[in-house]
Amino acid sequence: MTEFHLNGEKLYLSPVMDGCGQEIVAYTLSRHPVLKQVMDMLDQAYQKHPALNGSRLAISARSFSGMA
């Protein structure tokens, strides 16, 4: 999850990226960093790519700013 400051407010981006193709498979935006945001993002990823359902996912703490 990445925190952004925009117009005096905080926004939280929770993306999931395909490790092979570097494609963003799914993402959610929220005003608060809550578990529901992450679960919704995973549901989106599973709907878009059903083969992921039940698969192991690698979690990375790298932010987008560190991925240049």
All heavy atoms as TSV, in Angstrom:
chain	resi	resn	atom	element	x	y	z
A	1	MET	N	N	0.845	-1.158	0.000
A	1	MET	CA	C	0.000	0.000	0.000
A	1	MET	C	C	0.900	1.233	0.000
A	1	MET	O	O	1.906	1.260	0.689
A	1	MET	CB	C	-0.906	-0.009	1.229
A	1	MET	CG	C	-1.938	1.073	1.182
A	1	MET	SD	S	-3.170	0.970	2.486
A	1	MET	CE	C	-3.905	-0.606	2.200
A	2	THR	N	N	0.530	2.209	-0.804
A	2	THR	CA	C	1.305	3.438	-0.925
A	2	THR	C	C	0.438	4.622	-0.528
A	2	THR	O	O	-0.702	4.731	-0.955
A	2	THR	CB	C	1.799	3.623	-2.373
A	2	THR	OG1	O	2.555	2.472	-2.745
A	2	THR	CG2	C	2.681	4.847	-2.504
A	3	GLU	N	N	1.001	5.493	0.295
A	3	GLU	CA	C	0.289	6.693	0.745
A	3	GLU	C	C	0.678	7.871	-0.139
A	3	GLU	O	O	1.849	8.109	-0.396
A	3	GLU	CB	C	0.668	6.995	2.192
A	3	GLU	CG	C	0.004	8.235	2.755
A	3	GLU	CD	C	0.458	8.510	4.174
A	3	GLU	OE1	O	0.138	7.708	5.075
A	3	GLU	OE2	O	1.146	9.534	4.368
A	4	PHE	N	N	-0.334	8.587	-0.617
A	4	PHE	CA	C	-0.120	9.790	-1.410
A	4	PHE	C	C	-0.737	10.973	-0.686
A	4	PHE	O	O	-1.798	10.834	-0.059
A	4	PHE	CB	C	-0.799	9.677	-2.790
A	4	PHE	CG	C	-0.167	8.685	-3.694
A	4	PHE	CD1	C	-0.646	7.387	-3.752
A	4	PHE	CD2	C	0.900	9.030	-4.488
A	4	PHE	CE1	C	-0.075	6.459	-4.595
A	4	PHE	CE2	C	1.494	8.113	-5.336
A	4	PHE	CZ	C	0.997	6.821	-5.385
A	5	HIS	N	N	-0.105	12.130	-0.777
A	5	HIS	CA	C	-0.661	13.370	-0.241
A	5	HIS	C	C	-1.123	14.201	-1.424
A	5	HIS	O	O	-0.331	14.514	-2.313
A	5	HIS	CB	C	0.394	14.125	0.572
A	5	HIS	CG	C	0.813	13.357	1.787
A	5	HIS	ND1	N	0.326	13.629	3.037
A	5	HIS	CD2	C	1.644	12.300	1.941
A	5	HIS	CE1	C	0.846	12.787	3.904
A	5	HIS	NE2	N	1.649	11.962	3.259
A	6	LEU	N	N	-2.404	14.550	-1.435
A	6	LEU	CA	C	-2.981	15.280	-2.560
A	6	LEU	C	C	-3.957	16.325	-2.031
A	6	LEU	O	O	-4.936	15.978	-1.364
A	6	LEU	CB	C	-3.703	14.297	-3.489
A	6	LEU	CG	C	-4.272	14.848	-4.775
A	6	LEU	CD1	C	-3.166	15.373	-5.686
A	6	LEU	CD2	C	-5.065	13.778	-5.494
A	7	ASN	N	N	-3.662	17.588	-2.308
A	7	ASN	CA	C	-4.524	18.692	-1.867
A	7	ASN	C	C	-4.820	18.645	-0.368
A	7	ASN	O	O	-5.953	18.840	0.059
A	7	ASN	CB	C	-5.834	18.713	-2.657
A	7	ASN	CG	C	-5.620	18.980	-4.128
A	7	ASN	OD1	O	-4.687	19.689	-4.500
A	7	ASN	ND2	N	-6.462	18.406	-4.961
A	8	GLY	N	N	-3.807	18.364	0.419
A	8	GLY	CA	C	-3.968	18.334	1.865
A	8	GLY	C	C	-4.647	17.091	2.406
A	8	GLY	O	O	-4.917	17.009	3.602
A	9	GLU	N	N	-4.934	16.128	1.568
A	9	GLU	CA	C	-5.563	14.882	2.006
A	9	GLU	C	C	-4.636	13.705	1.716
A	9	GLU	O	O	-3.757	13.797	0.873
A	9	GLU	CB	C	-6.886	14.667	1.272
A	9	GLU	CG	C	-7.947	15.684	1.614
A	9	GLU	CD	C	-9.285	15.299	1.030
A	9	GLU	OE1	O	-9.657	14.108	1.130
A	9	GLU	OE2	O	-9.938	16.179	0.459
A	10	LYS	N	N	-4.875	12.605	2.411
A	10	LYS	CA	C	-4.120	11.380	2.169
A	10	LYS	C	C	-4.983	10.416	1.363
A	10	LYS	O	O	-6.171	10.276	1.620
A	10	LYS	CB	C	-3.724	10.713	3.481
A	10	LYS	CG	C	-2.731	11.503	4.289
A	10	LYS	CD	C	-2.406	10.769	5.564
A	10	LYS	CE	C	-1.471	11.587	6.431
A	10	LYS	NZ	N	-1.185	10.899	7.695
A	11	LEU	N	N	-4.365	9.774	0.389
A	11	LEU	CA	C	-5.005	8.708	-0.378
A	11	LEU	C	C	-4.099	7.488	-0.310
A	11	LEU	O	O	-2.871	7.610	-0.294
A	11	LEU	CB	C	-5.208	9.113	-1.831
A	11	LEU	CG	C	-6.244	10.190	-2.106
A	11	LEU	CD1	C	-6.255	10.527	-3.592
A	11	LEU	CD2	C	-7.615	9.733	-1.669
A	12	TYR	N	N	-4.694	6.315	-0.308
A	12	TYR	CA	C	-3.938	5.074	-0.208
A	12	TYR	C	C	-4.224	4.205	-1.426
A	12	TYR	O	O	-5.376	3.904	-1.730
A	12	TYR	CB	C	-4.307	4.339	1.082
A	12	TYR	CG	C	-3.946	5.152	2.294
A	12	TYR	CD1	C	-4.839	6.069	2.834
A	12	TYR	CD2	C	-2.686	5.034	2.870
A	12	TYR	CE1	C	-4.502	6.840	3.933
A	12	TYR	CE2	C	-2.336	5.798	3.972
A	12	TYR	CZ	C	-3.248	6.702	4.489
A	12	TYR	OH	O	-2.892	7.464	5.579
A	13	LEU	N	N	-3.158	3.821	-2.118
A	13	LEU	CA	C	-3.228	2.975	-3.303
A	13	LEU	C	C	-2.767	1.574	-2.922
A	13	LEU	O	O	-1.691	1.413	-2.343
A	13	LEU	CB	C	-2.335	3.539	-4.406
A	13	LEU	CG	C	-2.136	2.667	-5.639
A	13	LEU	CD1	C	-3.442	2.538	-6.412
A	13	LEU	CD2	C	-1.041	3.242	-6.521
A	14	SER	N	N	-3.590	0.591	-3.252
A	14	SER	CA	C	-3.242	-0.802	-3.000
A	14	SER	C	C	-3.282	-1.548	-4.333
A	14	SER	O	O	-4.351	-1.931	-4.798
A	14	SER	CB	C	-4.224	-1.428	-2.008
A	14	SER	OG	O	-3.870	-2.768	-1.764
A	15	PRO	N	N	-2.125	-1.729	-4.982
A	15	PRO	CA	C	-2.090	-2.428	-6.262
A	15	PRO	C	C	-1.576	-3.860	-6.127
A	15	PRO	O	O	-0.912	-4.208	-5.153
A	15	PRO	CB	C	-1.083	-1.604	-7.063
A	15	PRO	CG	C	-0.104	-1.157	-6.024
A	15	PRO	CD	C	-0.900	-0.987	-4.741
A	16	VAL	N	N	-1.882	-4.672	-7.125
A	16	VAL	CA	C	-1.249	-5.983	-7.253
A	16	VAL	C	C	-0.674	-6.038	-8.667
A	16	VAL	O	O	-1.336	-5.669	-9.630
A	16	VAL	CB	C	-2.213	-7.160	-6.965
A	16	VAL	CG1	C	-3.352	-7.209	-7.927
A	16	VAL	CG2	C	-1.472	-8.476	-6.947
A	17	MET	N	N	0.599	-6.422	-8.763
A	17	MET	CA	C	1.310	-6.419	-10.039
A	17	MET	C	C	1.692	-7.830	-10.443
A	17	MET	O	O	2.130	-8.631	-9.607
A	17	MET	CB	C	2.584	-5.569	-9.930
A	17	MET	CG	C	3.387	-5.507	-11.214
A	17	MET	SD	S	4.999	-4.726	-11.027
A	17	MET	CE	C	4.546	-3.080	-10.628
A	18	ASP	N	N	1.543	-8.126	-11.713
A	18	ASP	CA	C	2.017	-9.382	-12.283
A	18	ASP	C	C	3.542	-9.332	-12.270
A	18	ASP	O	O	4.149	-8.448	-12.856
A	18	ASP	CB	C	1.495	-9.505	-13.717
A	18	ASP	CG	C	1.963	-10.762	-14.417
A	18	ASP	OD1	O	3.043	-11.285	-14.085
A	18	ASP	OD2	O	1.246	-11.220	-15.315
A	19	GLY	N	N	4.154	-10.268	-11.568
A	19	GLY	CA	C	5.604	-10.272	-11.431
A	19	GLY	C	C	6.355	-10.557	-12.716
A	19	GLY	O	O	7.509	-10.173	-12.857
A	20	CYS	N	N	5.712	-11.199	-13.675
A	20	CYS	CA	C	6.387	-11.514	-14.936
A	20	CYS	C	C	6.239	-10.383	-15.944
A	20	CYS	O	O	7.213	-9.935	-16.521
A	20	CYS	CB	C	5.830	-12.804	-15.528
A	20	CYS	SG	S	6.148	-14.248	-14.524
A	21	GLY	N	N	5.022	-9.921	-16.145
A	21	GLY	CA	C	4.770	-8.911	-17.161
A	21	GLY	C	C	4.789	-7.488	-16.656
A	21	GLY	O	O	4.653	-6.549	-17.429
A	22	GLN	N	N	4.961	-7.302	-15.339
A	22	GLN	CA	C	4.979	-5.981	-14.718
A	22	GLN	C	C	3.678	-5.200	-14.943
A	22	GLN	O	O	3.656	-3.987	-14.869
A	22	GLN	CB	C	6.180	-5.163	-15.214
A	22	GLN	CG	C	7.526	-5.824	-14.994
A	22	GLN	CD	C	7.806	-6.074	-13.523
A	22	GLN	OE1	O	7.743	-5.172	-12.710
A	22	GLN	NE2	N	8.091	-7.315	-13.177
A	23	GLU	N	N	2.581	-5.902	-15.224
A	23	GLU	CA	C	1.270	-5.277	-15.437
A	23	GLU	C	C	0.549	-5.139	-14.094
A	23	GLU	O	O	0.589	-6.041	-13.267
A	23	GLU	CB	C	0.438	-6.155	-16.371
A	23	GLU	CG	C	-1.008	-5.754	-16.471
A	23	GLU	CD	C	-1.879	-6.811	-17.136
A	23	GLU	OE1	O	-1.400	-7.921	-17.416
A	23	GLU	OE2	O	-3.064	-6.520	-17.363
A	24	ILE	N	N	-0.107	-3.987	-13.872
A	24	ILE	CA	C	-0.967	-3.841	-12.709
A	24	ILE	C	C	-2.244	-4.629	-12.996
A	24	ILE	O	O	-2.982	-4.311	-13.923
A	24	ILE	CB	C	-1.294	-2.360	-12.418
A	24	ILE	CG1	C	-0.016	-1.567	-12.122
A	24	ILE	CG2	C	-2.292	-2.254	-11.266
A	24	ILE	CD1	C	0.705	-1.986	-10.866
A	25	VAL	N	N	-2.485	-5.667	-12.235
A	25	VAL	CA	C	-3.619	-6.560	-12.453
A	25	VAL	C	C	-4.887	-5.971	-11.838
A	25	VAL	O	O	-5.967	-6.059	-12.411
A	25	VAL	CB	C	-3.323	-7.950	-11.850
A	25	VAL	CG1	C	-4.532	-8.854	-11.942
A	25	VAL	CG2	C	-2.119	-8.574	-12.532
A	26	ALA	N	N	-4.752	-5.346	-10.669
A	26	ALA	CA	C	-5.887	-4.746	-9.981
A	26	ALA	C	C	-5.360	-3.713	-8.996
A	26	ALA	O	O	-4.194	-3.767	-8.582
A	26	ALA	CB	C	-6.696	-5.798	-9.243
A	27	TYR	N	N	-6.229	-2.778	-8.608
A	27	TYR	CA	C	-5.842	-1.795	-7.599
A	27	TYR	C	C	-7.097	-1.212	-6.956
A	27	TYR	O	O	-8.193	-1.292	-7.516
A	27	TYR	CB	C	-5.004	-0.669	-8.208
A	27	TYR	CG	C	-5.773	0.223	-9.160
A	27	TYR	CD1	C	-6.414	1.367	-8.700
A	27	TYR	CD2	C	-5.888	-0.106	-10.502
A	27	TYR	CE1	C	-7.137	2.172	-9.571
A	27	TYR	CE2	C	-6.597	0.691	-11.370
A	27	TYR	CZ	C	-7.216	1.831	-10.897
A	27	TYR	OH	O	-7.936	2.620	-11.756
A	28	THR	N	N	-6.918	-0.653	-5.776
A	28	THR	CA	C	-7.980	0.086	-5.109
A	28	THR	C	C	-7.388	1.371	-4.535
A	28	THR	O	O	-6.196	1.431	-4.215
A	28	THR	CB	C	-8.635	-0.720	-3.967
A	28	THR	OG1	O	-7.625	-1.174	-3.075
A	28	THR	CG2	C	-9.424	-1.902	-4.498
A	29	LEU	N	N	-8.222	2.384	-4.417
A	29	LEU	CA	C	-7.871	3.653	-3.778
A	29	LEU	C	C	-8.790	3.849	-2.589
A	29	LEU	O	O	-9.969	3.496	-2.638
A	29	LEU	CB	C	-8.069	4.821	-4.746
A	29	LEU	CG	C	-7.059	4.966	-5.861
A	29	LEU	CD1	C	-7.524	6.022	-6.854
A	29	LEU	CD2	C	-5.699	5.330	-5.306
A	30	SER	N	N	-8.253	4.430	-1.523
A	30	SER	CA	C	-9.050	4.661	-0.327
A	30	SER	C	C	-8.523	5.876	0.410
A	30	SER	O	O	-7.360	6.259	0.244
A	30	SER	CB	C	-8.963	3.431	0.588
A	30	SER	OG	O	-9.676	3.634	1.779
A	31	ARG	N	N	-9.366	6.463	1.234
A	31	ARG	CA	C	-8.950	7.594	2.079
A	31	ARG	C	C	-8.332	7.110	3.388
A	31	ARG	O	O	-7.724	7.891	4.115
A	31	ARG	CB	C	-10.126	8.512	2.370
A	31	ARG	CG	C	-10.619	9.230	1.139
A	31	ARG	CD	C	-11.719	10.211	1.514
A	31	ARG	NE	N	-12.327	10.772	0.337
A	31	ARG	CZ	C	-11.919	11.890	-0.258
A	31	ARG	NH1	N	-10.885	12.533	0.220
A	31	ARG	NH2	N	-12.535	12.338	-1.323
A	32	HIS	N	N	-8.496	5.817	3.702
A	32	HIS	CA	C	-7.953	5.239	4.935
A	32	HIS	C	C	-7.348	3.872	4.605
A	32	HIS	O	O	-7.912	3.126	3.815
A	32	HIS	CB	C	-9.054	5.053	5.983
A	32	HIS	CG	C	-9.803	6.303	6.278
A	32	HIS	ND1	N	-9.295	7.315	7.061
A	32	HIS	CD2	C	-11.026	6.731	5.871
A	32	HIS	CE1	C	-10.163	8.295	7.135
A	32	HIS	NE2	N	-11.227	7.967	6.413
A	33	PRO	N	N	-6.213	3.531	5.216
A	33	PRO	CA	C	-5.595	2.223	4.965
A	33	PRO	C	C	-6.271	1.135	5.802
A	33	PRO	O	O	-5.937	0.922	6.960
A	33	PRO	CB	C	-4.148	2.440	5.401
A	33	PRO	CG	C	-4.247	3.485	6.471
A	33	PRO	CD	C	-5.399	4.362	6.089
A	34	VAL	N	N	-7.244	0.465	5.197
A	34	VAL	CA	C	-8.009	-0.550	5.920
A	34	VAL	C	C	-7.909	-1.897	5.205
A	34	VAL	O	O	-7.663	-1.967	4.000
A	34	VAL	CB	C	-9.491	-0.129	6.067
A	34	VAL	CG1	C	-9.615	1.087	6.974
A	34	VAL	CG2	C	-10.114	0.161	4.724
A	35	LEU	N	N	-8.107	-2.964	5.949
A	35	LEU	CA	C	-8.012	-4.315	5.399
A	35	LEU	C	C	-9.000	-4.536	4.257
A	35	LEU	O	O	-8.676	-5.205	3.270
A	35	LEU	CB	C	-8.235	-5.347	6.506
A	35	LEU	CG	C	-8.187	-6.805	6.073
A	35	LEU	CD1	C	-6.826	-7.154	5.473
A	35	LEU	CD2	C	-8.510	-7.712	7.248
A	36	LYS	N	N	-10.194	-3.971	4.351
A	36	LYS	CA	C	-11.204	-4.144	3.302
A	36	LYS	C	C	-10.670	-3.687	1.945
A	36	LYS	O	O	-10.962	-4.297	0.917
A	36	LYS	CB	C	-12.483	-3.384	3.652
A	36	LYS	CG	C	-13.574	-3.573	2.608
A	36	LYS	CD	C	-14.838	-2.837	2.967
A	36	LYS	CE	C	-15.953	-2.969	1.977
A	36	LYS	NZ	N	-15.680	-3.407	0.655
A	37	GLN	N	N	-9.874	-2.643	1.925
A	37	GLN	CA	C	-9.296	-2.149	0.673
A	37	GLN	C	C	-8.422	-3.225	0.036
A	37	GLN	O	O	-8.512	-3.476	-1.172
A	37	GLN	CB	C	-8.478	-0.887	0.936
A	37	GLN	CG	C	-7.774	-0.374	-0.297
A	37	GLN	CD	C	-6.854	0.792	-0.018
A	37	GLN	OE1	O	-6.620	1.155	1.125
A	37	GLN	NE2	N	-6.330	1.382	-1.059
A	38	VAL	N	N	-7.600	-3.862	0.814
A	38	VAL	CA	C	-6.713	-4.909	0.296
A	38	VAL	C	C	-7.527	-6.124	-0.155
A	38	VAL	O	O	-7.267	-6.696	-1.215
A	38	VAL	CB	C	-5.662	-5.308	1.351
A	38	VAL	CG1	C	-4.807	-6.466	0.861
A	38	VAL	CG2	C	-4.790	-4.110	1.700
A	39	MET	N	N	-8.520	-6.491	0.615
A	39	MET	CA	C	-9.348	-7.636	0.250
A	39	MET	C	C	-10.122	-7.361	-1.049
A	39	MET	O	O	-10.240	-8.247	-1.902
A	39	MET	CB	C	-10.307	-7.993	1.383
A	39	MET	CG	C	-9.603	-8.393	2.677
A	39	MET	SD	S	-8.404	-9.724	2.486
A	39	MET	CE	C	-9.489	-11.085	2.170
A	40	ASP	N	N	-10.623	-6.136	-1.215
A	40	ASP	CA	C	-11.310	-5.767	-2.459
A	40	ASP	C	C	-10.356	-5.827	-3.652
A	40	ASP	O	O	-10.727	-6.291	-4.730
A	40	ASP	CB	C	-11.913	-4.357	-2.354
A	40	ASP	CG	C	-13.120	-4.296	-1.437
A	40	ASP	OD1	O	-13.654	-5.361	-1.057
A	40	ASP	OD2	O	-13.518	-3.163	-1.087
A	41	MET	N	N	-9.125	-5.366	-3.452
A	41	MET	CA	C	-8.120	-5.417	-4.518
A	41	MET	C	C	-7.839	-6.866	-4.918
A	41	MET	O	O	-7.765	-7.189	-6.101
A	41	MET	CB	C	-6.847	-4.710	-4.053
A	41	MET	CG	C	-5.688	-4.755	-5.030
A	41	MET	SD	S	-4.545	-6.125	-4.769
A	41	MET	CE	C	-4.062	-5.929	-3.081
A	42	LEU	N	N	-7.719	-7.760	-3.924
A	42	LEU	CA	C	-7.483	-9.173	-4.230
A	42	LEU	C	C	-8.681	-9.787	-4.952
A	42	LEU	O	O	-8.506	-10.561	-5.902
A	42	LEU	CB	C	-7.171	-9.950	-2.957
A	42	LEU	CG	C	-5.811	-9.655	-2.332
A	42	LEU	CD1	C	-5.698	-10.335	-0.974
A	42	LEU	CD2	C	-4.679	-10.082	-3.251
A	43	ASP	N	N	-9.896	-9.429	-4.537
A	43	ASP	CA	C	-11.096	-9.922	-5.232
A	43	ASP	C	C	-11.086	-9.492	-6.695
A	43	ASP	O	O	-11.417	-10.278	-7.585
A	43	ASP	CB	C	-12.370	-9.409	-4.558
A	43	ASP	CG	C	-12.655	-10.099	-3.240
A	43	ASP	OD1	O	-12.096	-11.196	-2.998
A	43	ASP	OD2	O	-13.451	-9.543	-2.456
A	44	GLN	N	N	-10.698	-8.240	-6.956
A	44	GLN	CA	C	-10.606	-7.753	-8.341
A	44	GLN	C	C	-9.595	-8.573	-9.132
A	44	GLN	O	O	-9.849	-8.956	-10.277
A	44	GLN	CB	C	-10.162	-6.287	-8.377
A	44	GLN	CG	C	-11.201	-5.289	-7.996
A	44	GLN	CD	C	-10.648	-3.875	-8.069
A	44	GLN	OE1	O	-9.619	-3.604	-8.686
A	44	GLN	NE2	N	-11.331	-2.958	-7.412
A	45	ALA	N	N	-8.442	-8.828	-8.528
A	45	ALA	CA	C	-7.389	-9.594	-9.212
A	45	ALA	C	C	-7.880	-11.009	-9.527
A	45	ALA	O	O	-7.656	-11.519	-10.625
A	45	ALA	CB	C	-6.130	-9.647	-8.362
A	46	TYR	N	N	-8.574	-11.645	-8.573
A	46	TYR	CA	C	-9.078	-12.999	-8.785
A	46	TYR	C	C	-10.158	-13.032	-9.858
A	46	TYR	O	O	-10.254	-13.982	-10.626
A	46	TYR	CB	C	-9.609	-13.593	-7.486
A	46	TYR	CG	C	-8.558	-13.829	-6.425
A	46	TYR	CD1	C	-8.879	-13.725	-5.085
A	46	TYR	CD2	C	-7.248	-14.155	-6.765
A	46	TYR	CE1	C	-7.922	-13.952	-4.105
A	46	TYR	CE2	C	-6.292	-14.373	-5.789
A	46	TYR	CZ	C	-6.634	-14.271	-4.462
A	46	TYR	OH	O	-5.686	-14.500	-3.500
A	47	GLN	N	N	-10.987	-11.997	-9.935
A	47	GLN	CA	C	-12.027	-11.943	-10.968
A	47	GLN	C	C	-11.408	-11.758	-12.350
A	47	GLN	O	O	-11.852	-12.369	-13.325
A	47	GLN	CB	C	-13.004	-10.797	-10.680
A	47	GLN	CG	C	-13.929	-11.090	-9.525
A	47	GLN	CD	C	-14.817	-9.907	-9.180
A	47	GLN	OE1	O	-14.884	-8.931	-9.906
A	47	GLN	NE2	N	-15.508	-10.002	-8.054
A	48	LYS	N	N	-10.378	-10.919	-12.435
A	48	LYS	CA	C	-9.728	-10.662	-13.723
A	48	LYS	C	C	-8.909	-11.866	-14.182
A	48	LYS	O	O	-8.837	-12.163	-15.370
A	48	LYS	CB	C	-8.834	-9.426	-13.623
A	48	LYS	CG	C	-8.251	-8.995	-14.934
A	48	LYS	CD	C	-7.526	-7.666	-14.823
A	48	LYS	CE	C	-6.950	-7.250	-16.164
A	48	LYS	NZ	N	-6.211	-5.984	-16.058
A	49	HIS	N	N	-8.276	-12.555	-13.233
A	49	HIS	CA	C	-7.419	-13.711	-13.534
A	49	HIS	C	C	-7.804	-14.862	-12.611
A	49	HIS	O	O	-7.162	-15.074	-11.574
A	49	HIS	CB	C	-5.945	-13.353	-13.346
A	49	HIS	CG	C	-5.463	-12.284	-14.268
A	49	HIS	ND1	N	-5.196	-12.525	-15.589
A	49	HIS	CD2	C	-5.238	-10.972	-14.069
A	49	HIS	CE1	C	-4.799	-11.407	-16.159
A	49	HIS	NE2	N	-4.831	-10.444	-15.265
A	50	PRO	N	N	-8.840	-15.627	-12.955
A	50	PRO	CA	C	-9.310	-16.720	-12.082
A	50	PRO	C	C	-8.227	-17.733	-11.724
A	50	PRO	O	O	-8.302	-18.362	-10.674
A	50	PRO	CB	C	-10.418	-17.372	-12.899
A	50	PRO	CG	C	-10.891	-16.307	-13.831
A	50	PRO	CD	C	-9.668	-15.487	-14.149
A	51	ALA	N	N	-7.210	-17.882	-12.554
A	51	ALA	CA	C	-6.146	-18.846	-12.259
A	51	ALA	C	C	-5.362	-18.462	-11.008
A	51	ALA	O	O	-4.707	-19.304	-10.395
A	51	ALA	CB	C	-5.197	-18.971	-13.450
A	52	LEU	N	N	-5.421	-17.189	-10.606
A	52	LEU	CA	C	-4.727	-16.750	-9.392
A	52	LEU	C	C	-5.398	-17.257	-8.132
A	52	LEU	O	O	-4.763	-17.376	-7.093
A	52	LEU	CB	C	-4.693	-15.215	-9.315
A	52	LEU	CG	C	-3.800	-14.475	-10.283
A	52	LEU	CD1	C	-3.998	-12.969	-10.126
A	52	LEU	CD2	C	-2.344	-14.828	-10.040
A	53	ASN	N	N	-6.699	-17.514	-8.200
A	53	ASN	CA	C	-7.453	-17.887	-7.008
A	53	ASN	C	C	-6.861	-19.146	-6.390
A	53	ASN	O	O	-6.748	-20.178	-7.027
A	53	ASN	CB	C	-8.926	-18.092	-7.340
A	53	ASN	CG	C	-9.803	-17.964	-6.125
A	53	ASN	OD1	O	-9.312	-17.838	-5.016
A	53	ASN	ND2	N	-11.097	-18.004	-6.335
A	54	GLY	N	N	-6.452	-19.035	-5.151
A	54	GLY	CA	C	-5.830	-20.149	-4.445
A	54	GLY	C	C	-4.327	-20.209	-4.636
A	54	GLY	O	O	-3.671	-21.030	-4.026
A	55	SER	N	N	-3.793	-19.324	-5.465
A	55	SER	CA	C	-2.351	-19.292	-5.698
A	55	SER	C	C	-1.643	-18.537	-4.582
A	55	SER	O	O	-2.242	-17.745	-3.874
A	55	SER	CB	C	-2.032	-18.589	-7.020
A	55	SER	OG	O	-2.622	-19.247	-8.089
A	56	ARG	N	N	-0.382	-18.774	-4.498
A	56	ARG	CA	C	0.441	-18.003	-3.564
A	56	ARG	C	C	0.763	-16.663	-4.212
A	56	ARG	O	O	1.062	-16.592	-5.399
A	56	ARG	CB	C	1.735	-18.734	-3.260
A	56	ARG	CG	C	1.521	-19.984	-2.495
A	56	ARG	CD	C	2.829	-20.630	-2.196
A	56	ARG	NE	N	2.592	-21.895	-1.516
A	56	ARG	CZ	C	3.558	-22.696	-1.163
A	56	ARG	NH1	N	4.801	-22.396	-1.424
A	56	ARG	NH2	N	3.277	-23.821	-0.545
A	57	LEU	N	N	0.714	-15.627	-3.408
A	57	LEU	CA	C	1.064	-14.291	-3.885
A	57	LEU	C	C	2.278	-13.811	-3.117
A	57	LEU	O	O	2.375	-14.004	-1.912
A	57	LEU	CB	C	-0.094	-13.306	-3.669
A	57	LEU	CG	C	-1.370	-13.585	-4.440
A	57	LEU	CD1	C	-2.444	-12.578	-4.036
A	57	LEU	CD2	C	-1.133	-13.530	-5.935
A	58	ALA	N	N	3.199	-13.174	-3.804
A	58	ALA	CA	C	4.366	-12.578	-3.155
A	58	ALA	C	C	4.027	-11.145	-2.788
A	58	ALA	O	O	3.483	-10.401	-3.614
A	58	ALA	CB	C	5.568	-12.613	-4.089
A	59	ILE	N	N	4.314	-10.752	-1.583
A	59	ILE	CA	C	4.037	-9.401	-1.111
A	59	ILE	C	C	5.353	-8.636	-1.044
A	59	ILE	O	O	6.349	-9.132	-0.514
A	59	ILE	CB	C	3.390	-9.436	0.291
A	59	ILE	CG1	C	2.173	-10.331	0.323
A	59	ILE	CG2	C	3.082	-8.029	0.785
A	59	ILE	CD1	C	1.059	-9.924	-0.597
A	60	SER	N	N	5.336	-7.431	-1.578
A	60	SER	CA	C	6.538	-6.605	-1.565
A	60	SER	C	C	6.235	-5.299	-0.855
A	60	SER	O	O	5.169	-4.722	-0.998
A	60	SER	CB	C	6.968	-6.309	-3.009
A	60	SER	OG	O	8.023	-5.360	-2.997
A	61	ALA	N	N	7.198	-4.819	-0.099
A	61	ALA	CA	C	7.037	-3.547	0.613
A	61	ALA	C	C	7.582	-2.385	-0.209
A	61	ALA	O	O	7.610	-1.261	0.269
A	61	ALA	CB	C	7.741	-3.614	1.959
A	62	ARG	N	N	8.011	-2.635	-1.429
A	62	ARG	CA	C	8.522	-1.545	-2.276
A	62	ARG	C	C	7.393	-0.656	-2.738
A	62	ARG	O	O	6.371	-1.114	-3.178
A	62	ARG	CB	C	9.219	-2.122	-3.510
A	62	ARG	CG	C	10.573	-2.681	-3.205
A	62	ARG	CD	C	11.239	-3.273	-4.415
A	62	ARG	NE	N	11.293	-2.335	-5.526
A	62	ARG	CZ	C	11.811	-2.641	-6.702
A	62	ARG	NH1	N	12.271	-3.842	-6.910
A	62	ARG	NH2	N	11.835	-1.755	-7.671
A	63	SER	N	N	7.606	0.634	-2.677
A	63	SER	CA	C	6.602	1.582	-3.164
A	63	SER	C	C	6.881	1.871	-4.633
A	63	SER	O	O	7.952	1.584	-5.154
A	63	SER	CB	C	6.657	2.870	-2.350
A	63	SER	OG	O	7.860	3.560	-2.602
A	64	PHE	N	N	5.899	2.487	-5.299
A	64	PHE	CA	C	6.083	2.844	-6.695
A	64	PHE	C	C	7.250	3.801	-6.868
A	64	PHE	O	O	7.953	3.767	-7.839
A	64	PHE	CB	C	4.808	3.458	-7.291
A	64	PHE	CG	C	3.784	2.430	-7.637
A	64	PHE	CD1	C	2.542	2.439	-7.046
A	64	PHE	CD2	C	4.068	1.433	-8.547
A	64	PHE	CE1	C	1.584	1.490	-7.376
A	64	PHE	CE2	C	3.137	0.473	-8.875
A	64	PHE	CZ	C	1.900	0.511	-8.272
A	65	SER	N	N	7.471	4.669	-5.909
A	65	SER	CA	C	8.567	5.635	-6.023
A	65	SER	C	C	9.916	4.920	-6.061
A	65	SER	O	O	10.881	5.441	-6.594
A	65	SER	CB	C	8.534	6.641	-4.865
A	65	SER	OG	O	8.673	5.969	-3.629
A	66	GLY	N	N	9.980	3.706	-5.513
A	66	GLY	CA	C	11.214	2.950	-5.515
A	66	GLY	C	C	11.353	2.033	-6.712
A	66	GLY	O	O	12.292	1.251	-6.804
A	67	MET	N	N	10.423	2.114	-7.649
A	67	MET	CA	C	10.436	1.194	-8.786
A	67	MET	C	C	10.838	1.873	-10.094
A	67	MET	O	O	10.493	1.424	-11.146
A	67	MET	CB	C	9.055	0.559	-8.937
A	67	MET	CG	C	8.654	-0.274	-7.747
A	67	MET	SD	S	7.024	-0.957	-7.899
A	67	MET	CE	C	7.235	-2.049	-9.290
A	68	ALA	N	N	11.571	2.944	-10.010
A	68	ALA	CA	C	11.931	3.676	-11.238
A	68	ALA	C	C	12.877	2.900	-12.102
A	68	ALA	O	O	13.568	2.038	-11.769
A	68	ALA	CB	C	12.546	5.014	-10.870
